């Protein structure tokens, strides 16, 4: 059985330096995994350095057995863990296809992950398109949580969004005009040197959901 897990930590400001040091030695902590990435986070509104949140960090792991990253747990004031099943996955990440999608239908909560490496020559056009899409996401029915993720301050970024169900995610992706226009522009504008989109069934969330920016009460709205 393959375990796909998103780990998210909140650290105090006094521990930001320790978190950055752990990022520097990320490969050591990911040994023995099928795939793994440590990620900085942000609000996902601009994807620039000003969007970064140095007190929240994340890791995505794909492994044969459950993963505990205790060196991060020790410096965190709060931690959330999401156990995932890949349903759909398109594209590559660092030249690899990290997820093996099951392709099955799922009626419950879903998580969408987007990840891209921007072409430097196309970055300005991309950033100009971000604000309208970010505004639509924030107000989208069925959105439970969202934040940006990145492997570097500029040009290597993505988003994590959690939805009540796949219908809410699909409605946002194809009915919101800003997002629909961005999808249509992507092939022509060639923003990305590499990109990946994946949809997951959420099988469990443990820990403090506030670390994810959880929208309390929206599960039932």
C-alpha positions in Angstrom: 0.0 0.0 0.0 1.3 3.5 -0.9 0.9 6.3 1.6 0.5 9.8 0.3 0.6 12.4 3.0 0.6 16.2 3.2 2.2 17.4 6.5 1.8 21.1 7.5 3.5 22.8 10.5 3.2 26.1 12.2 6.4 27.2 13.9 7.0 30.2 16.2 9.0 33.1 14.8 11.9 32.2 17.0 12.1 28.8 15.2 12.1 30.2 11.7 15.9 29.8 11.5 15.6 26.2 12.6 13.0 25.5 10.0 15.2 27.0 7.2 18.1 24.9 8.4 15.9 21.8 8.2 14.9 22.8 4.6 18.6 23.0 3.8 19.1 19.4 4.8 15.7 18.2 3.4 17.2 15.4 1.3 18.5 13.7 4.5 15.0 13.6 5.9 13.5 12.2 2.7 15.7 9.2 2.4 13.9 5.9 1.8 10.7 7.5 0.4 9.3 7.0 -3.0 9.0 10.7 -3.4 9.2 13.7 -1.1 9.3 17.5 -1.1 9.7 20.0 1.6 7.8 23.2 0.8 7.5 26.8 2.0 4.0 28.2 2.1 2.1 31.5 1.5 -1.4 32.8 1.1 -1.4 32.0 -2.6 -2.5 35.5 -3.6 0.6 36.8 -5.4 3.2 33.9 -5.6 5.9 36.4 -5.0 8.3 36.8 -2.0 5.8 39.0 -0.2 3.3 36.2 -0.2 5.6 33.9 1.9 4.7 32.8 5.4 7.9 31.9 7.2 6.0 30.5 10.2 4.3 27.7 8.1 6.0 24.9 6.3 4.9 21.7 4.6 6.0 18.4 3.2 4.5 16.0 0.7 5.6 12.4 1.1 4.9 9.3 -0.9 6.0 6.1 0.9 5.5 2.4 1.5 4.7 3.0 5.2 3.4 6.0 7.2 5.9 8.8 7.6 6.6 10.8 10.8 8.8 13.8 10.5 9.6 14.2 14.2 12.4 16.7 13.7 9.8 19.1 12.4 7.2 18.2 15.0 9.7 19.2 17.7 9.9 22.8 16.6 6.2 23.2 15.7 3.5 24.8 17.8 0.8 23.1 15.7 0.7 20.4 13.0 -1.8 19.0 10.6 -1.6 15.8 8.6 -3.8 14.9 5.6 -3.9 11.3 4.3 -4.5 11.2 0.6 -5.4 8.8 -2.3 -4.4 10.1 -5.7 -7.5 10.0 -8.0 -6.1 12.0 -11.0 -2.6 13.2 -11.8 -1.2 14.9 -14.9 2.3 16.2 -15.5 5.6 15.9 -13.8 7.5 17.2 -10.7 11.2 17.5 -11.0 11.0 15.2 -14.0 9.1 12.5 -12.1 5.5 11.3 -12.0 5.2 11.0 -8.2 1.6 9.7 -7.9 -0.1 6.6 -9.2 -3.8 7.6 -9.7 -6.5 5.1 -9.0 -9.0 6.8 -11.3 -11.9 5.9 -9.1 -14.8 8.2 -8.4 -15.0 9.7 -4.9 -18.0 11.5 -3.4 -16.3 13.0 -0.3 -13.8 15.7 0.5 -11.0 16.2 -2.1 -7.7 18.0 -2.2 -6.3 19.6 -5.4 -2.6 20.2 -5.8 -1.1 22.4 -8.6 2.6 22.8 -9.0 4.6 24.6 -11.7 8.0 25.9 -12.6 7.6 29.2 -14.3 9.5 30.2 -17.4 11.4 33.4 -16.4 10.4 35.1 -19.6 6.7 34.5 -18.9 6.6 35.2 -15.2 5.4 38.8 -15.5 2.4 37.7 -17.6 1.6 35.0 -15.1 1.7 37.3 -12.1 -0.6 39.7 -13.8 -3.2 37.0 -14.2 -3.0 35.7 -10.5 -5.0 38.4 -8.6 -8.4 37.8 -10.4 -8.0 34.0 -10.0 -7.0 34.2 -6.3 -10.1 36.4 -5.6 -12.3 33.8 -7.2 -10.8 31.0 -5.2 -11.3 32.8 -1.9 -15.0 33.2 -2.5 -15.6 29.8 -4.1 -18.5 27.7 -2.7 -17.3 24.5 -1.1 -13.7 25.7 -0.5 -12.6 24.5 3.0 -8.9 25.5 3.0 -6.2 27.0 0.7 -2.6 28.1 0.7 0.3 28.5 -1.6 3.3 26.2 -1.7 6.8 26.6 -3.2 10.2 25.2 -3.4 11.8 28.6 -3.9 10.7 32.2 -3.2 10.1 32.9 -6.9 9.2 30.8 -9.9 8.6 27.4 -8.3 5.2 27.5 -6.8 1.8 25.8 -6.5 -1.4 25.7 -4.6 -3.2 23.4 -2.2 -7.0 23.6 -2.0 -9.4 21.4 0.0 -13.0 21.1 -1.2 -16.2 19.6 0.2 -16.4 17.4 -2.8 -15.3 17.0 -6.4 -18.4 18.8 -7.7 -17.4 22.1 -5.9 -13.9 21.8 -7.3 -15.1 21.2 -10.9 -17.6 24.1 -10.6 -14.8 26.5 -9.6 -12.4 25.2 -12.3 -14.7 25.6 -15.2 -17.4 28.1 -14.3 -15.4 31.0 -12.7 -14.4 33.3 -15.6 -11.0 34.3 -14.3 -9.9 30.7 -13.8 -11.4 29.6 -17.0 -9.6 32.3 -18.9 -6.3 31.4 -17.2 -6.7 27.8 -18.3 -7.4 28.9 -21.9 -4.3 31.2 -21.9 -1.9 28.6 -20.6 -1.0 26.8 -23.9 -0.6 30.0 -25.8 1.3 32.0 -23.1 3.5 29.0 -22.3 3.9 30.1 -18.7 5.3 26.8 -17.4 8.5 25.0 -18.0 7.0 22.1 -16.0 3.6 21.6 -14.4 1.6 19.1 -12.5 -2.1 18.9 -11.4 -3.4 16.2 -9.1 -6.7 15.5 -7.4 -6.8 13.4 -4.2 -9.5 11.8 -2.0 -9.0 13.0 1.5 -9.1 9.9 3.8 -8.3 11.7 7.0 -7.2 14.9 8.6 -5.5 14.8 12.0 -4.1 17.6 14.1 -4.9 21.3 14.1 -6.9 22.3 11.0 -6.2 26.0 11.7 -2.7 25.4 10.3 -4.4 24.8 7.0 -6.3 28.0 7.1 -9.5 26.0 7.6 -12.8 27.8 7.0 -14.9 26.6 10.0 -18.5 25.9 9.2 -18.1 25.7 5.4 -18.4 21.9 5.4 -22.1 22.3 5.8 -22.8 25.6 4.0 
